[in-house]
Structure formats: C-alpha cells, structure tokens
Amino acid sequence: MTGINTAKVSVVIPIWNTEKYLEKCLDSVCNQTLKNIEIICVNNGSTDSCTEILEKFSKKDRRIKILTIEHGCISKARNAGISIASAPYITFVDSDDWVISECYEYALKEFEKDDDIDLVCWGANVENLNLDKNSQYLISQINYHKIKFKGKIALNDNIIYETNVCVWNKMFKKDIIMEKGISFPENVELEDNSFFYTYTANCKYAYYIDKYFYNYVQRKGSGFEKLNAGESDIVAPNMKNLIFIIKYLKSKNLFDNKQKFIKRLFIRGIKGDIIRTKEQNYRTVLDKALEAINLINDENFMKQYINSLKIKNYTAAVDILKGKYVKLFGNNIFGIYKQEITSRYQLKFFGIKIKFRLAEVN
C-alpha cells in the first residue's frame, strides 16, 4: 500500500503463538474502510509460524509495524505497543479475534464530531469454535457482551459498572493514556479491568455504537475458558486488579470520589475470584481481599466485610461467597439463609454464622 496519510488510529495487536488465527485477524484489520491507521504487531516471543506470517503481511502493507519483544504477559506486549503508537487514538485487537471492516471508521467519526467524547465503545459478537453451545460459560459470555447502552452518555459509576471492561471493543484517546499515566498491570491477569477502570476515572463522556463490530473467538482450552471453568492456576485476579486500581486512584487524588464504586467492585470481584479458583487457593484469595480492604481503609466497611477475614475464618467466608444456602434475605456478604436439607436457618455476617431453628424466630 502506498501514499498513506499520517495515521489517525493506532491498532495494537499482541501476538503469541496464534498461527491458526493470525491471518484472519490481520486481514480484518488491514481491510478496514479507514485506511490511515497504523497496525502495531507486538510479537511476544512467538515460537510458531507467527513471525513468518507477520513478515509476509508487512511486505504487502506498509502500515504494519512489527515490534518483537521477549516473551512476557499480554500487558507487557500491549504497553510496548502503546509506547510506540503515533496516532491520537488507540484501539486493541487480540490476535485470535477479528474485526468488521467499518469498525474504526465509525468509531473515529464519533470522536471527530464531538470533542467531549473520551471513549467510544461497540458490541462484540461471541464466535463459538468448539464449545458446547449450551454451556453456561458460553451463555454468560454472550450476555456479558450484549450492547447495553446507545449514543452519547455521561460516564457515571453506574454506567461504568455496567459496561464490559474489554479493551478490544473500544477506542481510546492517546492523550488521556499518556497524560494520566494509564497502563496495563504486568503479571496480573484480567488486566483489562485495571486499564478500563483507571481510564474511565479520567473521562466525562462515552459514545456507545449500536453495532457488533468485534468478533470474540471462544474456544475450548483458552486461558479465559480455563479460568472460568475453575481449571486455571490463576489466583485472585480481581483482587489483584482492585489493588492496582486503588493505588492508581490514590496516586491521582481520585480515590475519595470513587470509594463507593470501589466497594462495589470489591463485592463483585471477591465472589468471582472464589468461584473461579481451586479450593487450595481460597486462602490466597481472601488474603488479597484483606489487602484490598486495608487500602480502602474505611472503618465501617471493614467492620461489615472484613472482621472475619482478620481472624482467618476462611471456611465460613467461602461458604458465603459460593452461595451454598438458599437466600431468604440479604446478599452474598451478609443475610439470612436456609439450609436446603434441614430445618435450621443461619444468620451469616461475612463468615460469622449464628444458627437457630425456625420456631425460635417466631
């Protein structure tokens, strides 16, 4: 390709041993209707034929920049791509996914017609390769990536909480990323959480495009599928991300306005970490939860949710989070629950259990 203009969008693609999917991914990006883009392919130490595929594509398309790094986590690769991005807007693609051709043209238009827009989002279609179509994991992914909002919306905590955190169905302003020190946390999984929540802490408006432009490929044995099946060795990713987010917010004097939001993320995150981890790792999850709550440093919140963790009442805390009892009142942290088999009831207060019979309540 010849005679291209200065890039308006930088597309960062981290690549590691995805030879089966890479050509389709690159084709989808190279064939975007928006032509003045740069395509930053970060070869994250691939040992398969990805290197040869990248070289073949770069000979055909001058917009492709190949950055080769020593193998590390995906955050390292994305951060490396951001560091050499030259365009005013940045987006991401995972190398086993693909993008509808008009995606970036649509997204850029929303930025260019309204200076207030700090973030553009679009829908993601979940493409099933070899998973059971009735699997709860696949169904949950489809529901998670459904379009929930449309048009220009002021970003408050409720909107942010209900928006999926994935970075590949969004376009970001490079100025915000660089000026506000936004990055992916290295050696922390589910790293999109940290990037999305720290970025949106610095935003006022987002535009939600009512189209499914991104194709998110789901396959048996992928890292995320294993994590959701409880088969992964990854431990406490939500709590680790929350710690990263809290430290960032405090460093930028943004934490006080985000305390309620952070507490919501804590409650959702600790449940997810328990459900997704192996039993032998429960203690690590709850230790990370305690670390996060100590950073929140709210006395009432600590009294409500953490006293049992401080005395290491791990078994009881896990019972609450895994929801082994029929809920009559309350939520996953505290409330009244009925044991399914017996006539006994339990009052649960984050690990502190008080048993009584129904007659005693009456």
C-alpha positions as CSV (number, residue, x, y, z in Angstrom):
1,M,0.0,0.0,0.0
2,T,1.4,3.4,-1.0
3,G,0.7,7.0,-0.2
4,I,-1.0,6.6,3.1
5,N,-1.6,9.7,5.3
6,T,-0.5,10.2,8.9
7,A,-2.2,7.6,11.0
8,K,-5.3,8.7,12.9
9,V,-5.7,5.4,14.8
10,S,-3.1,3.0,16.2
11,V,-4.2,-0.6,16.4
12,V,-2.2,-2.6,18.9
13,I,-2.2,-6.4,18.4
14,P,-0.3,-8.5,21.0
15,I,0.7,-11.8,19.3
16,W,1.9,-15.1,20.9
17,N,1.6,-18.5,19.2
18,T,-1.7,-17.9,17.4
19,E,-0.7,-19.1,13.9
20,K,-4.1,-20.7,13.3
21,Y,-5.9,-17.4,13.7
22,L,-3.4,-14.6,12.9
23,E,-4.0,-14.3,9.2
24,K,-7.8,-13.8,9.6
25,C,-7.1,-11.3,12.3
26,L,-4.6,-9.3,10.2
27,D,-6.8,-9.5,7.1
28,S,-9.7,-7.9,9.1
29,V,-7.5,-5.0,10.3
30,C,-5.7,-4.4,7.0
31,N,-9.1,-4.3,5.2
32,Q,-10.7,-1.6,7.4
33,T,-12.5,1.1,5.5
34,L,-10.5,3.6,7.5
35,K,-7.2,3.5,5.6
36,N,-5.0,5.9,7.6
37,I,-4.2,3.6,10.5
38,E,-1.0,2.1,11.8
39,I,-1.0,-1.6,12.8
40,I,1.4,-2.3,15.6
41,C,2.0,-6.0,15.8
42,V,3.8,-6.9,19.0
43,N,5.4,-10.3,18.6
44,N,5.5,-11.5,22.2
45,G,8.2,-14.2,21.7
46,S,6.2,-16.5,19.4
47,T,7.7,-19.9,18.7
48,D,5.3,-21.0,16.0
49,S,4.9,-19.5,12.5
50,C,3.6,-16.2,13.6
51,T,6.9,-14.5,12.8
52,E,6.7,-15.6,9.2
53,I,3.1,-14.6,8.9
54,L,3.9,-11.1,10.2
55,E,6.8,-10.7,7.8
56,K,4.6,-11.8,4.9
57,F,1.9,-9.3,5.8
58,S,4.3,-6.4,6.4
59,K,5.7,-6.8,2.9
60,K,2.2,-6.3,1.5
61,D,1.1,-3.5,3.8
62,R,3.4,-0.6,4.9
63,R,1.1,0.3,7.7
64,I,2.2,-2.7,9.7
65,K,4.9,-2.2,12.3
66,I,6.4,-5.3,13.9
67,L,7.8,-4.9,17.4
68,T,9.5,-8.1,18.7
69,I,9.9,-8.5,22.4
70,E,11.0,-11.2,24.8
71,H,8.0,-13.3,25.8
72,G,6.0,-11.9,28.7
73,C,2.5,-11.3,29.8
74,I,-0.1,-9.7,27.5
75,S,0.1,-6.5,29.5
76,K,3.8,-6.2,28.7
77,A,3.0,-6.6,25.0
78,R,0.2,-4.0,25.0
79,N,2.2,-1.5,27.0
80,A,5.1,-1.9,24.5
81,G,2.6,-1.2,21.6
82,I,1.3,1.9,23.3
83,S,4.8,3.2,23.8
84,I,5.4,3.4,20.0
85,A,1.9,4.4,18.9
86,S,1.9,7.7,16.9
87,A,-1.9,8.2,16.3
88,P,-4.2,10.3,18.5
89,Y,-6.5,7.3,19.1
90,I,-5.6,3.8,20.2
91,T,-7.5,0.5,20.0
92,F,-6.6,-3.1,20.6
93,V,-7.2,-6.5,18.9
94,D,-6.4,-9.9,20.2
95,S,-4.6,-12.0,17.6
96,D,-7.2,-14.8,17.6
97,D,-10.1,-12.4,17.0
98,W,-11.2,-10.3,14.1
99,V,-12.9,-7.0,13.3
100,I,-15.7,-5.9,11.0
101,S,-14.3,-3.7,8.2
102,E,-16.1,-0.4,9.0
103,C,-15.5,-0.5,12.8
104,Y,-12.7,2.0,13.1
105,E,-14.2,4.4,10.6
106,Y,-17.4,4.5,12.6
107,A,-15.6,5.0,15.9
108,L,-13.3,7.8,14.7
109,K,-16.3,9.7,13.4
110,E,-17.8,9.9,16.9
111,F,-14.5,11.4,18.2
112,E,-14.2,13.9,15.4
113,K,-17.7,15.3,15.6
114,D,-17.7,15.8,19.4
115,D,-14.7,16.9,21.4
116,D,-16.4,15.9,24.6
117,I,-16.2,12.2,23.8
118,D,-13.3,10.5,25.6
119,L,-14.2,6.9,24.8
120,V,-16.0,5.0,22.0
121,C,-17.5,1.5,22.6
122,W,-19.2,-1.0,20.4
123,G,-20.6,-4.5,20.7
124,A,-18.8,-7.8,20.5
125,N,-20.2,-10.9,18.8
126,V,-19.1,-14.1,20.6
127,E,-17.9,-16.6,17.9
128,N,-18.0,-20.2,19.2
129,L,-15.4,-22.5,17.7
130,N,-15.7,-25.7,19.7
131,L,-17.6,-25.1,23.0
132,D,-20.9,-26.7,23.9
133,K,-23.5,-24.2,22.7
134,N,-25.4,-24.8,25.9
135,S,-22.5,-24.3,28.2
136,Q,-23.1,-21.8,31.0
137,Y,-19.7,-20.2,30.3
138,L,-20.6,-19.5,26.6
139,I,-24.1,-18.2,27.6
140,S,-22.6,-15.9,30.2
141,Q,-20.1,-14.5,27.7
142,I,-22.8,-13.8,25.1
143,N,-24.9,-12.0,27.8
144,Y,-21.8,-10.1,29.1
145,H,-21.0,-8.7,25.6
146,K,-24.5,-7.6,24.7
147,I,-25.0,-3.9,23.9
148,K,-26.4,-2.2,27.0
149,F,-26.2,1.5,26.0
150,K,-26.6,3.6,22.9
151,G,-25.3,7.0,21.9
152,K,-23.6,9.7,23.9
153,I,-23.7,9.1,27.6
154,A,-22.2,10.9,30.6
155,L,-20.0,8.4,32.4
156,N,-21.1,7.9,36.0
157,D,-20.2,5.0,38.2
158,N,-23.4,3.1,37.4
159,I,-22.7,3.3,33.6
160,I,-19.1,2.3,34.1
161,Y,-20.1,-0.6,36.3
162,E,-22.5,-2.0,33.7
163,T,-20.0,-1.6,30.8
164,N,-17.9,-4.6,29.9
165,V,-14.2,-4.0,30.6
166,C,-12.7,-5.4,27.5
167,V,-10.3,-3.0,25.7
168,W,-10.7,-4.5,22.2
169,N,-14.2,-3.3,21.6
170,K,-13.3,0.3,22.5
171,M,-11.2,3.2,21.1
172,F,-9.3,5.4,23.5
173,K,-7.6,8.9,23.4
174,K,-3.9,8.6,23.4
175,D,-3.6,12.0,25.2
176,I,-5.6,10.6,28.2
177,I,-3.5,7.4,28.3
178,M,-0.2,9.3,28.3
179,E,-1.1,12.4,30.4
180,K,-2.9,10.4,33.1
181,G,-0.4,7.5,33.2
182,I,-2.8,4.7,32.2
183,S,-1.2,1.3,31.6
184,F,-1.8,-2.4,31.9
185,P,-0.6,-4.0,35.1
186,E,2.1,-6.5,34.3
187,N,1.9,-10.0,35.9
188,V,-1.8,-9.5,36.7
189,E,-4.4,-11.5,34.8
190,L,-7.7,-10.0,33.7
191,E,-5.7,-6.9,33.1
192,D,-8.4,-5.1,31.1
193,N,-10.1,-4.4,34.4
194,S,-7.3,-2.1,35.5
195,F,-6.9,-0.3,32.2
196,F,-10.6,0.3,31.8
197,Y,-11.4,1.5,35.3
198,T,-8.3,3.7,35.6
199,Y,-9.0,5.2,32.1
200,T,-12.7,5.9,32.8
201,A,-11.8,7.5,36.1
202,N,-10.5,10.3,33.8
203,C,-13.4,10.5,31.4
204,K,-16.6,12.5,31.1
205,Y,-18.5,11.2,28.1
206,A,-18.5,7.9,26.1
207,Y,-20.3,7.1,22.8
208,Y,-21.8,3.7,22.5
209,I,-22.2,2.4,18.9
210,D,-25.2,0.1,18.5
211,K,-23.3,-2.4,16.3
212,Y,-21.5,-5.7,16.9
213,F,-18.2,-4.8,15.2
214,Y,-15.8,-7.1,17.1
215,N,-15.7,-10.9,16.8
216,Y,-14.5,-12.5,20.1
217,V,-13.5,-16.1,19.4
218,Q,-14.2,-18.6,22.1
219,R,-12.6,-22.0,22.1
220,K,-12.0,-24.9,24.4
221,G,-8.7,-24.7,26.3
222,S,-8.2,-20.9,26.0
223,G,-6.8,-19.2,29.1
224,F,-10.0,-17.4,29.9
225,E,-12.2,-20.5,29.4
226,K,-10.0,-22.5,31.8
227,L,-10.2,-19.7,34.3
228,N,-14.0,-19.6,34.3
229,A,-14.1,-23.4,34.5
230,G,-12.0,-23.3,37.7
231,E,-9.2,-25.2,35.9
232,S,-6.6,-22.5,35.9
233,D,-3.7,-21.8,38.3
234,I,-4.5,-18.1,38.2
235,V,-5.4,-16.9,41.7
236,A,-7.3,-13.8,42.8
237,P,-7.1,-11.7,39.6
238,N,-10.0,-9.5,40.5
239,M,-8.5,-8.6,43.9
240,K,-5.0,-8.0,42.3
241,N,-6.6,-5.7,39.8
242,L,-8.5,-3.9,42.5
243,I,-5.3,-3.3,44.5
244,F,-3.7,-1.8,41.3
245,I,-6.8,0.4,40.7
246,I,-6.9,1.7,44.3
247,K,-3.2,2.6,44.3
248,Y,-3.6,4.4,40.9
249,L,-6.7,6.4,42.2
250,K,-4.9,7.4,45.3
251,S,-1.8,8.5,43.4
252,K,-4.0,10.8,41.2
253,N,-6.2,12.1,44.1
254,L,-9.2,10.4,42.6
255,F,-9.9,7.9,45.3
256,D,-12.3,9.8,47.6
257,N,-14.8,10.3,44.8
258,K,-14.6,6.6,43.9
259,Q,-14.9,4.9,47.3
260,K,-18.5,3.7,46.8
261,F,-17.6,2.4,43.3
262,I,-14.5,0.6,44.6
263,K,-16.6,-1.2,47.2
264,R,-19.0,-2.4,44.6
265,L,-16.0,-3.8,42.6
266,F,-14.7,-5.5,45.7
267,I,-18.0,-7.3,46.4
268,R,-18.4,-8.5,42.8
269,G,-14.7,-9.3,42.5
270,I,-14.2,-11.4,45.6
271,K,-17.1,-13.6,44.6
272,G,-15.7,-14.1,41.1
273,D,-12.3,-14.9,42.5
274,I,-13.7,-17.6,44.8
275,I,-15.9,-19.2,42.2
276,R,-13.0,-19.3,39.7
277,T,-10.2,-20.6,41.9
278,K,-9.3,-24.1,43.1
279,E,-10.1,-24.9,46.7
280,Q,-6.5,-25.0,47.8
281,N,-6.1,-21.3,46.8
282,Y,-9.1,-19.9,48.8
283,R,-6.7,-18.6,51.5
284,T,-4.7,-16.6,48.9
285,V,-7.8,-15.1,47.5
286,L,-9.0,-14.0,50.9
287,D,-5.6,-12.7,51.9
288,K,-5.6,-10.5,48.8
289,A,-9.1,-9.4,49.7
290,L,-7.8,-8.3,53.1
291,E,-5.0,-6.4,51.4
292,A,-7.5,-4.6,49.2
293,I,-9.8,-3.7,52.0
294,N,-7.0,-2.3,54.1
295,L,-6.2,0.0,51.2
296,I,-9.8,1.1,51.1
297,N,-9.4,2.0,54.8
298,D,-13.0,2.6,55.6
299,E,-13.7,1.6,59.2
300,N,-17.4,0.9,58.7
301,F,-16.7,-1.1,55.6
302,M,-14.0,-3.1,57.4
303,K,-16.4,-3.9,60.2
304,Q,-19.1,-5.1,57.8
305,Y,-17.0,-7.2,55.5
306,I,-13.6,-8.0,56.8
307,N,-13.6,-8.8,60.5
308,S,-14.0,-12.5,59.9
309,L,-11.1,-12.4,57.4
310,K,-8.9,-10.8,60.1
311,I,-9.5,-13.7,62.4
312,K,-8.9,-16.1,59.4
313,N,-12.4,-17.5,59.3
314,Y,-11.8,-18.6,55.8
315,T,-14.2,-21.6,55.6
316,A,-17.2,-19.6,56.6
317,A,-16.3,-16.7,54.2
318,V,-16.1,-19.1,51.3
319,D,-19.5,-20.6,52.2
320,I,-21.0,-17.2,51.8
321,L,-19.3,-16.4,48.5
322,K,-20.1,-19.7,46.9
323,G,-23.8,-19.4,47.9
324,K,-24.3,-22.9,49.3
325,Y,-27.5,-21.9,51.1
326,V,-31.0,-20.7,50.0
327,K,-31.1,-16.9,50.4
328,L,-34.1,-15.6,52.2
329,F,-32.8,-12.1,52.7
330,G,-29.6,-10.1,52.1
331,N,-26.8,-10.7,49.7
332,N,-23.6,-12.7,49.2
333,I,-21.9,-11.0,52.0
334,F,-24.5,-11.0,54.8
335,G,-28.1,-12.0,55.3
336,I,-30.3,-14.9,56.4
337,Y,-30.0,-18.2,54.6
338,K,-31.8,-21.5,54.9
339,Q,-30.0,-24.8,54.8
340,E,-31.6,-26.8,52.0
341,I,-31.8,-30.2,53.8
342,T,-32.5,-29.3,57.4
343,S,-35.0,-27.0,59.3
344,R,-32.1,-24.9,60.5
345,Y,-31.5,-21.4,59.5
346,Q,-28.3,-19.4,59.5
347,L,-27.6,-15.7,60.0
348,K,-24.4,-15.0,58.1
349,F,-22.3,-11.9,58.6
350,F,-19.2,-12.4,56.4
351,G,-18.1,-15.6,57.9
352,I,-19.8,-15.3,61.4
353,K,-22.6,-17.9,61.5
354,I,-25.4,-17.9,64.1
355,K,-27.6,-21.0,63.9
356,F,-31.2,-21.1,65.0
357,R,-34.4,-23.0,64.3
358,L,-37.5,-21.5,62.7
359,A,-39.5,-21.8,65.9
360,E,-37.0,-19.6,67.7
361,V,-37.5,-16.9,65.1
362,N,-41.3,-16.9,65.5
